């Protein structure tokens, strides 16, 4: 009798963006399924827009995925997903799925990472490790949102294990470090000490290296006014804090995903004007 044996997938995607006379171009240094990009789309401001595809339809148990993004001097890149990233149930015999992301933004470069939410299915086990390095005058808009699960199927906080780490460095200095591990069966997320009545959570890093601390306090105050206007107990809560240097972080808890999406877009639009004097261009989605 044949014995089933789990097969691990090692997907790699290595993207390099460079500035040119007509805008930013993309070079795919390495591409190994299930991770894939099709092409870069030119935006009105010359930025290159790229959609990250997973041809498996989502992250499967045991997958080992690596994403590397390099934004060259003066280049502007926008990276998004065509839809939510589904984290599928892990079979008992399979290891935790792992996504490792390495990002480097060179001097004067800008990266806007604006994906759709992560949706962890019941029984999912997932670990995500992210490292971001910013050079002088490098900019970053980076958000991530985690949904409670497949709500329409009655799966709310039914995943097994979700671990997320992020190290953000600017000018050789660590300015932010995230360490999150959620195990709903071990530590119920509905506890008032954790998420309580809320189901979605989101983190949005807004950075530009070299901006003075005084200016960041002004930006924090401007974004805090937006946070207060968007916050309503029992619907969504928003907060804004300055980082150790070169940025602010926006955080949210929400009952509904639509409120998170709308809020993130609003903060992005406001911060883009404050930092770059121009409007944010929302990504075109492809399916």
JOWO-V214479 format. One line per field, one symbol per residue. ss: DSSP state (~ for helix, > for strand, _ for the rest). phi: phi as a letter, one per 20 degrees, with the letter a starting at -180 (. if undefined). psi: psi as a letter, one per 40 degrees, with the letter a starting at -180 (. if undefined). A space follows every 10 residues. Layout:
ss=???
phi=???
psi=???
This chain:
ss=_________> >>>>>>>>>> __>>>>>>>> >>__>>___> >>_____>>> >>>>____>_ ___>>>>>>> >____>>>>> >___>>>___ ______>>>> >>>>>____> >>>>___>>> ____>>>>>> >>>>____>> >>>>>>>___ ~~~_______ >>>>>>>>>> __>>>>>>>> >>________ _________> >>>>>>>>__ __~~~~~~~~ ~~~~~~~~~~ _>___>>>>> >>____>>>> >>>>__~~~~ ~~~~~~~~~~ ~~~~~~____ _______
phi=.fdfcfdedd ecbcdcdceb fdpeddcefb bcgefacead dfefenfddc dedcfenree gngddccccc dfgmeccccb cfafeedfge fgedfffccd ccccdfgmeb cddceffece fgnfcbcccc cccdegmfdb cccbcdefpe ffemecldfe bccccbcddc lndfdbbdcc cdcgfecgff ffedemeecd cbcceccbfn fffffffffg fffffffffe ebgndbccbc bfegamrccd cbcbecffff gffgffffff ffffecmbff dfffecc
psi=hihhhihhhg ihhhhhhiia deahihhhdi hhieiiidih hhideeihhh hhiheeeahi heihhhhhhh hiheihihha ieaihhhihh ideiihihhh hhhhhiheih hhhgiiihhh iheihhhhhh hhhhaheiih hhihhhieag ddeeghfeid hhhhihhhhh fehheihhhh hhgdddghee ieebebeidi iihhhhihhe hidddddddd ddddddddde hhhecihiih iiadieiihh iihididddd dddddddddd dddddeeiii hiihii.
